[in-house]
Amino acid sequence: MMDLLALGRSGVLAFQNALNATGDNVANADTPGFVRRRIVLATQPTGSGGPFQRASLSGAGVRVASLVRDVDPLKANAARIASGDQARMGARLDWLQRLESLATTADVVGRVGAFFDAATRLAAAPTQPAARAVFLDAAEDAAAAFSGHGRDLEQLEGDIRAEAKLSTRRVNDLAAALVKVNDQLRRGDKGDIAAAGLLDNRDRLLADLANEVRLSVSEGERGVVEVKLGSGPSAVLLVPRAGNSSRIGVAPDGQSVLLDPDHEPVPLRLPASGRLSGLLEASGQIIRARAALDGSAGSFATLVNDWHQQGIDANGQPGQAIFATTATRTNVGKANAGQAPVDVVLADGATPFPQGYRLIAEAGGFTLARTDNSASITGTSPLLLDGLTVTIGNGWVSGDQWTIEPLTGAQGLSLRPLNGNDVAAAARWQIDGLPTNGARGLPDIFDDATALALPGGDTTPPPWRITVIAGGLAEIRDPTGVNLLATVPADGSLIEGPGVRFRIPPNAAEGDLFRIAPSPAGSQDNRNLLDLGRLRAQPGPNGTIEAVLDADLAGIGANVSDTKRLEAAAASLKEDAARANDAVSAVDLEREAAELTRLQAAYRANAQVIGVARDLFDQILGLAR
């Protein structure tokens, strides 16, 4: 009789626990990271007989052996890897699209093309003030395109570096949380509901961590895990089974990761999976885009400045550099108590100290110094040093500090203070010859500061009158033709003159006459502008300026397109892996409803066993009366 009661009681308790587990499944069906639980039942151990023990031949009943989580480690790991791969591509795509948007909006290649087009239009009317003003406006717009895009890329690089640092901080926080879960799993009971909750929390942490970096996970006793970054022999231990986790950080280059960055940094080769990997890959693309833009800005400025200095402006003066290639930026100290504005003007043509300057407000005035203290000036506003004029407005407080940072590359590009008359449309030299000349060309001449005198030592500069004589020679005379300055070869060889070098066409015939003279002020000549058109089409090592800019933009677009395709494939794999994992671990309400029906029937059956035992006991007691 007591055995019958014990059998029913054990069954009721066991199936009550099973019903509770199924009820938890239903209640947490929509809880992220929840893993389906089920109760495993086992036969009660039999006793050896005695006043307080069940006899060895009597029924044993049923008991709860354990609470089991439905997990397939292989499918769970596959889901983590697929999620990390998608997170990598998603992060990379996000930032590359931002880069593409900035590049498209800046339209540097279009505005550089507009500058060259303005020069072509000016060549058709080289003395028109309106055309000269339009040319300078186009030059300013091209410089603004470079400098503005340079600032945008610098900001984008700073933003993605900050995002990568947040990602490494998240990795470190998740690793520290896993250490705590490991500790709780070691100290808790195995197989109870609390352990199942800890294991769910552990798996959520692992999933979140796998979204950031690629992991290798090995599980030990009681569900304690060891986590490594990467896989294979080169994997680095991140979370040990016992002890503190390792920490990672972003390297100064913004493209790699360091282990233990605060103490003894060790470079890590981060596996190509996880959001952090995607951020670092995109960061590398942005850094390379900045470097390419700086290189293009420098090439553009050098080409245009060198070209312009070969011409003569409307005042009859040699052309000046059109673009300045250095600017400055003032950074306000974070601890400043005042609100004083600081205005910095860099003198035209001045070169600031490359490492920058430090400005300090003091009770008696201000001190402006190079960062290495190799030069400084102290006094009241304004301060002048190295071509900088620094003016401090009202509102400063003693102790306020500012840094002045030189900018080069794209951000340093700007139009110099020129007016329309400063545009050097004309060629430096005017060269002509007699219509009856036998030569099919004219002499070539260009400036060379290292050239000192004509052969024979005469230092008279052009204008010259050049007559080809017998013996393959030519006489150089003054414009009157009276004074002989030098006799030179007429074979096409390069000849030195005062501040110039020149050559006479090798096909010149005896009696040919040429004249070389400086272009006068107000000249209608447009040959220097035509030369700019030829330079525009002249390819460098990687093509023309516009071709290089086009190629850079096309490369960004191609990277975005490739990443979109890879992200779509990774998202599909992630969905498939998650579906396969959910088939094992997720809660299916239809299955749980069927399980509830089965367990309730079993619960009622065991309750009926207790009821039968009670009725039999009542009948036995009735017989005894």
N, C-alpha and C positions, 0 to 999 in steps of 0.2 A: 504493500500500500504506500509506504513512504517512498519507495523507488518510483512508483507511478507519479506521485506528486513531484518528486525531484526531476523526473524526465520532463514533465509538463513545464515546470518552472524554468528549467534550463532552456527549453525551446522558446518560451515566451520572452525571456531576457535576451536570448541571442537574436531572435527575429525583430525584437524591439530596436536593438542596436542597428540591425540591417535597415529597418525602416527609417531610423534617424539619419543614417548615411545617405539613403536615397532621397530623403527630404532635403538634406543639405545640397545634394546635386541639383535638385529642382530649384531651390531657392537661389543658388549661385550660377544658374545657367548662363547668365549674361555678365558674370563677374570676370574681367580680364585676368588671364593667368590661372584661373581655377581649373584644377584637374579632377576628373571624375573619380569618386571613391567607391569602393565596394567592400563589404565585409566578407572575410573568408572564415567559414565555420569548420570546426573539427570536433571529433568525438572526445567526450570528457574522459579523463584518465580513470581507470578502475581502481578500486581500493582492494585491501587484503582481508577485509572482514573485521569485526570487532564492534564494540558498543558505539563507537563514533565514526566508523568507516563502512563504506559500502562493500558488500561481499564481492569477491573476485569474479563470481559468475553472474552477478546482477547487471542490469542495464546501466550504461554509463551516462547517457544523455549527450547534449551538445553544448559547445562553448564557442566564443569568439576567439579565433586563433590570431587574427590581425586585421588591421584596417589597411587596405591596399589601394594605392593610386594607380590608375590605368595609364601607364607611361611606357612608350617605346623609346629607349635612349637614342637609338639610331635616327628615328624619325624626328625626335626633338632636336637633335644636333643638326640634322639636315635643314630643319625649319629655321634654326638660328643662323646657319651659314647663308641660306637664301635671303633672309631678312637683312643681314649685314651687307650682302652684295647689292641688294636694291637700295639700301640706305647710302652706300657709297656712290652709286650712280645718281641717285636723287640729289644728293648734296652737290656733286660735281656739276650736274645739269643746272641747278638753281643758280650757282655763282657764275657759270659760263654764260648763261642767258643774261645775267646782269652785265657782264663784260661786253657781250655782243650789243646789248641795248645802248650802253654808253658809247661804244665805238660808232654805232650807226647814227646816234643822235649828234655826236661831235662832227661827223662828216668832214674829217680832216682832208681826205683826198679831194673831195669836191671843192673845198675852199682853197686848197693849194692850186687846183686846176683853174679856179676863178682868178687867182693871182696871175698865173701865166697868161690867161685869156685877156686880162686887163692890159698886160704888157703888149700883147699882139695888137689890141685896139689902139693903144697909145702910139705904136709904131706907125700907124696910118696917119696920125696927126701929132707929131712929137712936140710941137710947141703950144698945143692947146692947154690952157690952165685947167679946164674942167677935166680933160683926159688924164692929166698928171695927178689931180686930186683923186680921181677914181682909182688910179693905179696905187696911190698910197693907202687909200681906204682898203683896197683888196689885200695889200701887204699886211696892214694891221689886222684884218679879219683872219688871214692865214696864221699869223702869229698867235692871235687869240684862240684859234682852233687848237693849235698845239698846246698852248699853256693851259687852257681850260680842260682839255682832255687829260693832260698830265695830272692836274689837280684831282680830277675825278678818279683816275686810276690809283692815285696815292690814297685817296679816301677808301676806295674799294679794297685795296690791299690791307689797309688798317682794319677795316671791318671784318675781312675774312680771317685775319690773324687773331682778332678778338674772338671770333666764333670758334676757331681751332683751339684757342686756350680754354674756352668754355667746355669744349668737347673733352679735352684732357682732364679738366677739373671734374667733369661728370664721370669719366672713367675712374678717377681716383676715389670719388665718393662711392660709386657702386662697388668698387673693390673693397673699400673699408666696410661697407654694409655686408658684403659676403663673408668677410672675416667674422663679423658678429653673429651671423646666421650659423656659420660653421661651429662657433663656440657653443651656441644654444643647442644645436643638434647633438654635439658630443655629450652635453650634460643632461639632455632630455631622455624620455623613454622612447624606445623604438616602436613604431607601429601604432601609436595612439593618435587621437585627433589633433593634438597639439603638434606632434611631429609632422603630420600631413600638412598642417597650415604652414609650418616652417619650410617644408619642402616646396610648397607652392610659392612662397615668398622667395626662396632660393632660385627657383626657375624663372620667376619674373625678373629678378636681378640679372640672371644670366642672359635672358632675352634682351633686356635693356643694354647690357654691356656688349652683347654681340652686335647690336645696332651701331655701336661706336667703333669697335675694333674686332678683328678676327680672333677667335678663341680656340683653344684646345682644352676640353674639360674632361677630367677623370674623376670618377666618383668612388669614394671609399666607404668604410663602415659608417652606418647610421645616416648615410646621405651626405657626409662631409665631402666637399669637392676641392680639387686642386685645379687652378685655372692658369693657363699660360697664354701669352701673346703669340699668335702664329701657330705653326705646327712643325713637327720634325725636330731634328737636333738643334736648330737655331732658335727654337721657341724660348721665350724669356718668361720666367715664373712671375706671375702677377699676384695670385692669391694662393698662399700655401695652405695645407690642411691645418696647420697650427702656426700661429705667429702673425705678425703684421704684414699687410700687403705692401707691394712695391708702388712707387709713384712714377708717373711720366709727365713730360712737359713738351712744349713746342720749342724746337731749336731756334736760335736767332735768325736763321735764314728763312724761316717761315715755311719750309718745305719738308722738314723731317722732324723726328721725335727723339727726345732724350730720356733715358732711364735715370731716375734719381736726379732730377735737374737742379735741386737745391743744394746738393752736397758734392757728389762726384759724378757729374754728367757723363753718360755713356751713350753714344749714338746708337739708335735702333733702326733696323730695317723693318718698317711697318708693313705687314701683309696687305695685299690689295683687296681689302674688304672692310666694310664698316664706314660709318659717316666720317670719322676722322680722316681716313685715307682719302675719301672723296674731297674733303676740304683742303687737304694738303696738295692734292693733285691740281685742284682749281687754283690754289694759291700760287703754285708754280707757273700756271698759265698766265695769271695776272702779272706776276713779276716779269715774266718774259715779254708780255705785251708792253709793259712799262719800258723795259730796256729797248725794245724795238722802236717804240715811239720816240724815246730820247735819241736813239741813233738816227732816226729819220729827221727829227728836228735839227740835230747838229749838221747832218748832210745838207739839208735844205738851206739853213742859215749860211753855211760855208759856201755853197754853190752861188747863192744870190749875192752875198757880200763880196765874194771874189769877183763875180761878174760886174757888179756895179762899180767897183773901184777901178775897173779897166776903162770906164767911160768918162765923158765930160758933161757936167751939168749945164744948166741954162746960164750960169754966171761965168762959164769958161773955166771952172775949177774941176780938178779931178773928183770923181765920184767918191762918196763916203760909204761906209758900211750901212746897209739899210736896217739890219736887225741887231739889237743888243742880245747877247746870249747869257747874261747873268742878271738875276733879280734877287730880291731879299724878301724874307718873311719874318714878322715879329711874333714871338710866342710869349704870352703873358704868364708870369709865374703863378702856380696854383695857390700859393699861400699869400698872394698879394692882398693887402687890406684896402688899398686905394682903387680908384677907377680911372686913373689918368690915361688919356689916349696918347699913343706914341706914333709919330709919323717919321718914316725913314725914307730918305731920297738918296738914290745912288746916282752919283754924277755920271754924265754920259762918257762912256769909255773907261770908267773906273773898274778895277778888279778888287772885290772885297776879299778879306782873309778867308781861305777855304773852310776853316774849322768854325767860323762864325765869331760872334761877339756876345758879351755879357754887359747889360746895362743895369746899374744899381742906383736907387734913389737914396740919398743920405741927407742928413739934416742940413748940411752946408751946400748941397748941390747934387750933382750926378757924376757918376764915373762910367765911362764907356771903355771897355777893354777887350782885346782879343782873348779868346778862350784860353790860350796858352800864356797870357800875360806878357807877350813879347812887345806889345805897344798898348798904350792907354792914354786917356785924356780925362781930366776932372774939371768941372766947372758948372756953369749954369746953362740952361737950354738956350739955343741949340748947341749941340756938340758935333765937331767935325773930326773924322778919322778915316783914313784910307778911302777917301771919296764918298763916305757916308755923311749925310747931314741928318742928325737925329734931333727931333723936336718933341719935347714932352709937354703935354697940356696940363691943366689944373686937375686936382683931385688925387695926386699921388700922396703916399704915406711913406715916411722914412722906413727903409728896409724892403720896399717893393723892388722886384727884379723882373727883368725881361731878357730874353735871348733873341738875337738877330741871326737868322740862318740864311746863308747864301743859297740860291736856287739856280741850278744849271739844267741842261737837257731841255725837255719840252717846257717845263715850268719856267725856265729862265728866258724864254724867247719873247721878245717884244719889239715893237717898231721904235726906232730911234727918233728923236725930235727933228723931223725933216719937214720941209715945205715943198711946194710944187717945183720951185726953181732948183731944188737940190737933186731932182731926179736926173740921173746921168743917161740921157737918151742917146747922145752922140758918141761915136767912137772917139778914142783919144787922139787919133791921128787922121788927117785927111790926106789921101794918096791919090794921085792921078798921073796920067801919061798922055803923050801925044797920040792922036788917032792913027798916025802913020807908024807907030811903034810895031816892030816885028814880034815882040813878046806877046804871048796870049794872056798874061796875067800882070799883076802889080806887085811891088815889093811887099813883104810882110814885115811888121814892126810891132814890138811889144816892150813894155816897161821892164826894166831889170835894175834894181837899186845897186847891184854889185858891179854893174858895168860902169866904167869910169871915163873912157875917152875913145875917140876913133883911133884906128891904126895910125901910128905916127905921133900920137899924143895930143891931138887937138881936142878941146873940150867944148866946142861950140855945139849947142843943141839944135835940133830942127827949129825953123824950116831949112830944108836942104834942096838943092837942085842936083840930080844925079844923071850923069851922061855916060852911056856905055861907049867905050873906046876900043881900039884894036887890041888884040892879045888877050881877050877874055877879062878885061879890066873895066872899072867904072870910076869916074871922077866924081867926088862929092864936093860941091861948091855952095857958097851962100846963095840966098835968093837972087842976087844980082847976077850971079854967074861969073863974077870977077875973081873972088878969093877962093883959091883951091884949099880945101880943108883936109882931104885925104884921097888916096887912090886905093881902091879895094877890089877884091876878086868879084867877078860877075858870074859865078858858077853855081849859085844857090846855097853856098855855105853861109853859116851864121856869122855875122859880123858884129863886133862890139862898138857901141857908141856911148856918149855921156848919158847914163841913166836908161839906155835902151839897148836892145839887140835887134838886128834886122837882117834880111837876106834879099838879094836881087834875083829875079827869076832866071833860072839857068838857060832858058831859051831866048834871053834878051839878045838882040842883034846890035851890031855897031851902029851908033847914031841914035839909038833909043833914048828918050828923055823921060825922066820921072820927077815928080815933086812930092815931097813929104813935109807937111806942116801941121802944127797943133790945131785942133778944132777950135774955132773962136766962140765967144759967148753968143748965145741966141742962135746957134747953128740949127739948121733944118735937118741935119743928119740924124738918121735913126738906126745906124748900123749896130750900135751897142744893144738896142732893143731887139734887133733881128738876131743878134748873137744869143740872147737869152732864149729865143725860140729854138735855136739849135741845141743849146744846152739842155732844154727841157726834154728833147728827144734823144739826148745822148745817154746811153745806158752806163750805169756803174757796174760794180761787181755783181749786184743782184738785180740789175735792171734800172729803169728810170726811177726818179723819186716817186712819181705817181704809181708806177707799177709795183714798187715795194710796198707802198701804203695799201694798194688794192690787194696785194698778196697777203699782207698781214690781216686785213679784214676778212678775206676769204678763208684764211686759215682758222680764224676764230669761228666763223660760220660752219666750217667743216667739222670742227671739234664739237660744236653744239649739236650738229646733225648726227654725228657718230654716237655721242653720249645719249641722245634721245633714243636712238635705236637700241643701244645697250640697256638703257633704263627700262624700256618697255619689255625687253626680254627678261631682265632681272625681276621685274614686277610679276610677270607671268610665272616664273619659276618660284617666286616667293608664295604666290597664291596656291600653286600646286603643292608645295611642301607644307604650307599651313593646313591645307585641306587634308593631306595625308596624316598629319599629326593630330588634327582635330578628330579624325575618324577613330583614333584610339583614345585620346585624352579629353575631348570635349564632351559636354553633356548633351545627349539627344533626348528631348522631352518625351518623344513617343516611346523610346526604349525604357525610360524611367517610369512612364505610366504603366507599361506592362510589368516592369519589375515591382512596382508598388502593389499591383494586383496580386502577383505571385506571393510576395512577402506577407501581405495582409491575409491571404488564404492560409499560409503556413502559421502565421500568428494565431489565427482563429482556431486552427486545428490543435495547436498546443494548449490554447486556452480550454478547449473542449476536453483535452486529456485531464487537465486539472479538475474540470467540472465532473468528469466521470469518477475520478479518484475521490472527490468530495462526496458524491452520491453513494459510492461503495462504502466509504467510511461512515456515512450517516446510517446506512443499512446495518453495518456491523455493530455500530453502537446501539441501534434499535434492537437487534437480536440479544445483545447483552443485557438490556433492560428486562 
